[in-house]
């Protein structure tokens, strides 16, 4: 395996430039899908490599249940600095699994609580809570996807701005933005170097819904005004994996983007631009990460097979 086993742990650094540039120069639809895909692949590869290192480290521990051949020198030689890296990977992988498990548990708990809170209301697409505290968010799952909004938030908005609010939340539900948000949350838990991508996707999903709301309402200024008002009074969403009208910032950038012309739809940026170079660099880093983890996994499996007595 050599040093290849360590590459997926640091290659997420290649995605940092595109995480920032995608917010500014790519259509939100393109940026969300591009960044989420890269984050998912890189997080998977780094976790696989941590698992490979853990196998080597666990085989060195006395009294482990693994075959004796797995601790042979020829196995340890496949990993540089095997004694340090192998043993360090054990708590690191455990921390990743715990962090991802907590994220999934919290996501499920928040959604269950939100659905239980709506149990006494009519089963309609829009659920208006009799709460003076202003907030609103898109709640997927259950018998149907629902837009949850409080009376306190609706009272702060004009009729046209309410239309923008509902169009925004429906866009979140239609595009399944909670899946993108949950994916990048898990990726950031698996590898801290992927946190900039999580932040970027939290922003681009909101921009995606903003553009859809502007298309439905037909007035970009109305949507911008509604976002500004909601941001001043809203307390956000119950979890980072649920999308809300004014939950992800920075709100001034979203408002400024709506006051500008609509972004041009483009599936992939040109190579001869800064965002194009950053995108291709991140794509290369993602490909190298995938190849490195695959090469390391196959190599270690072959070595362990050869070291295991029949």
Secondary structure, DSSP 4 states (H G I P E B T S, - for coil): -TTHHHHHHHGGGGGHHHHHHHHHHS-HHHHHHHHHHHHHHHHHHHHHHHHHHHHHHHHTSTT-SS-GGGGSHHHHTTSTTHHHHHHHHHHHHHHHHHHHHHHHHHHHHHHHHHHHHTTTS---SEEEE--SS--EEEE--TTS-EEEEEHHHHTTS-HHHHHHHHHHHHHHHHTTHHHHHHHHHHHHHH-GGGHHHHHHHHHHHHHHHHHHHHHHHS-HHHHHHHHHHHHHH----SSTTS-BTT-SS-HHHHHHHHHSPPPPP-SS--TTSHHHHHHHHHHHHHHHHHHHHHHHHHHHHHHHHHHS--
